[in-house]
Amino acid sequence: MSYDIIVIGSGPGGYVAAIRAAQLGKKVAIVEKAELGGICLNWGCIPTKALLKSAQVFKYLNHAEDFGINLPSDISFEFGNVVSRSRGVADRMSKGVQFLMKKNKIEVIQGEAKILLGKKVKVTAADGSVSELSSENIIIATGARSRELPALPQDGKKVIGYRGALAMEKQPKSMIVVGSGAIGVEFAHFYNTLGTEVIIVEFLPRIVNVEDEDISKQLQLSLKKSGIKILTNSEVTGVDTSGDLVKATIKTAKGEEIIEAEVVLSAVGVVPNTENIGLEEVGIATERGKIVINDFCETSVKGYYAIGDVVKGADLAHLASAQGILCVEHIAGEKVEPIDYGNIPGCTYCSPEIASVGLTEAQAKEAGYEVKVGKFPFSANGKAVANGAADGFVKVVFDAKYGEWLGCHMIGDGVTEMIAEAVVARKLETTAHEIMKSVHAHPTMAEAIMEAVEDAYGHAIHI
C-alpha cells in the first residue's frame, strides 16, 4: 500500500491533482469518504447551476411575450422534477470523475483519512475496517462545509445550509436567506424566480461585499426589482422553530423585529475541514483554522501539501484545481511559477450574473494608485438589448501612470463567460491600448469590455 502521491479528498482540487500526478507518471491513490467529485460536483457548484438553469428557463417562458411569442398563461413547473434534474446532473458529473480515475489508473480508496507521522495515512472504511497507506508525498484536499452560527443552529428541516437548499422535498412559500455572498444570492434568486417569498438578511452595509461597490448597488437594485426584500446592517440573533413557521429575531439599524418564514437558509460562508485529520499530531501549522502553505502548496512539514478550501485564500473550485496542478508539478520537479492570487476570477451565478478579477476601484485607490475608470452599460450594447438583457455594465480600473489593468468588474447576463478575457489580458500584462485595438466581434456582449476600456481613456463611441 505504498504510493508516490496520496491525495485526501476528491473535489476539484483533489481529483485534478491526482490526474495530473498520474499524467506525470506517478503512482497515485485518492482517499474519499463520500462521493467522488467532492462538494462542488455533488452539493455545490454543479447542481446549483442546474437549479439556476431551470429558473432561467421558467423566467424566459414567463416573459415569452417580450420576444413576440404567445404561450399559455398558466405555465407551471414541478418542483420535484427541478430538484431531480439537478441531482441527475451532479450524479452524471460524479460518474465522470469515476471514469477519469479508471482511465488514469488512480486507485480510489473509500473511507475517512487521517494523516500520520512518517508520511502515512490511516483510512477507516464505512464498515470500521482500518488500513494504512504510505507515500512520499501527501496532499490534503479535504474542502470545507457550511458554517454554523451559534444563533442559527441548523436542524436540516427549518434551518438549513446549502445542502438542504439543494434537495428540498417541496418548495417553501417563504424563505429567509442569511448572508448575501455567492451562495446566498444564488439561492435567493432561484427560489424567488419560482415564486418563493424571499428576504435576504446581511450583517454588512451592502450585499456581495467582496465585489466593487458599483456592482453591489446594481445587484441590490436588480434583486429588489425582482421582488426580493433585502435587509442590510442586520443580524439574526435567534430563531424559534417550535411552530409551523420559523420565527427569526432580527436586529436591524431601526431596532429589533421578528420575521416569520417556512425555512431559514444559513448562507454565512464555509469552514475548512481541518479537524480530526491529524494536523496536530504531525505538527502541521495552521492559522485561523486554515493550513499554512508556501508558494508551492507545501505545509510546514516536508512532504505534506494542502490545497483548496483548507488553505488561505478564496474558496473557489478553479483555484483549488490550479493549486492541485501546481502542487504535483512541483513534486515532479517540473519548472513551475507560483500562482498569482491577484488574478483569480470570481463568479456569482444569480441574475444578473457577476464576474470580477483584480482590484476594485476602492482597493486600487487604497493601494495608492491614481486610477482611470471606465464603464459601459449593457443598455447601450446591441446584443444585450436584442437578448432582452440590458441590465448591468462592465467596469474597468486602470493605473493612470503605466496603464496596468488593475481590475475588471461585470454584472449582466452571461458575464461569467466573458471574464476570461480580462484574466488572460492581465496575465499577459496587456495595456488598454492593446484592448482597444483588438477588434471585438459585433454584435457581442464582449464588446462592452472594449468599450469600457475606451471609456476609461475618453474614446467611448456608443455612450
C-alpha positions, 0 to 999 in steps of 0.5 A: 500500500505504498504510493508516490502521491496520496491525495485526501479528498476528491473535489476539484482540487483533489481529483485534478491533482491526482490526474495530473500526478498520474499524467506525470507518471506517478503512482497515485491513490485518492482517499474519499469518504463520500462521493467522488467529485467532492462538494462542488460536483455533488452539493455545490457548484454543479447542481446549483447551476442546474437549479439556476438553469431551470429558473432561467428557463421558467423566467424566459417562458414567463416573459415569452411575450417580450420576444413576440411569442404567445404561450399559455398563461398558466405555465407551471413547473414541478418542483420535484422534477427541478430538484431531480434534474439537478441531482441527475446532473451532479450524479452524471458529473460524479460518474465522470470523475469515476471514469477519469480515475479508471482511465488514469489508473488512480486507485480510489480508496473509500473511507475517512483519512487521517494523516500520520507521522512518517508520511502515512495515512490511516483510512477507516472504511464505512464498515470500521475496517482500518488500513494504512497507506504510505507515500512520499508525498501527501496532499490534503484536499479535504474542502470545507462545509457550511458554517454554523452560527451559534444563533442559527443552529441548523436542524436540516428541516427549518434551518438549513445550509446549502445542502438542504437548499439543494434537495428540498422535498417541496418548495417553501412559500417563504424563505429567509436567506442569511448572508448575501455572498455567492451562495446566498444570492444564488439561492435567493434568486432561484427560489424567488424566480419560482415564486418563493417569498424571499428576504435576504438578511446581511450583517454588512452595509451592502450585499456581495461585499467582496465585489466593487461597490458599483456592482453591489448597488446594481445587484441590490437594485436588480434583486429588489426589482425582482421582488426580493426584500433585502435587509442590510446592517442586520443580524439574526440573533435567534430563531424559534422553530417550535411552530409551523413557521420559523420565527427569526429575531432580527436586529436591524439599524431601526431596532429589533423585529421578528420575521416569520418564514417556512425555512431559514437558509444559513448562507454565512460562508464555509469552514475548512475541514481541518479537524480530526485529520491529524494536523496536530499530531504531525505538527502541521501549522495552521492559522485561523483554522486554515493550513499554512502553505508556501508558494508551492502548496507545501505545509510546514512539514516536508512532504505534506501539501494542502490545497483548496478550501483548507488553505488561505485564500478564496474558496473557489473550485478553479483555484483549488484545481490550479493549486492541485496542478501546481502542487504535483508539478512541483513534486515532479520537479517540473519548472513551475511559477507560483500562482498569482492570487491577484488574478483569480476570477470570481463568479456569482451565478444569480441574475444578473450574473457577476464576474470580477478579477483584480482590484476594485476601484476602492482597493486600487485607490487604497493601494495608492494608485491614481486610477482611470475608470471606465464603464459601459452599460449593457443598455447601450450594447446591441446584443444585450438589448436584442437578448432582452438583457440590458441590465448591468455594465462592465467596469474597468480600473486602470493605473493612470501612470503605466496603464496596468489593468488593475481590475475588471468588474461585470454584472449582466447576463452571461458575464461569467463567460466573458471574464476570461478575457480580462484574466488572460489580458492581465496575465499577459500584462496587456495595456488598454491600448492593446484592448482597444485595438483588438477588434471585438466581434459585433454584435457581442456582449464582449464588446462592452469590455472594449468599450469600457476600456475606451471609456476609461481613456475618453474614446467611448463611441456608443455612450 
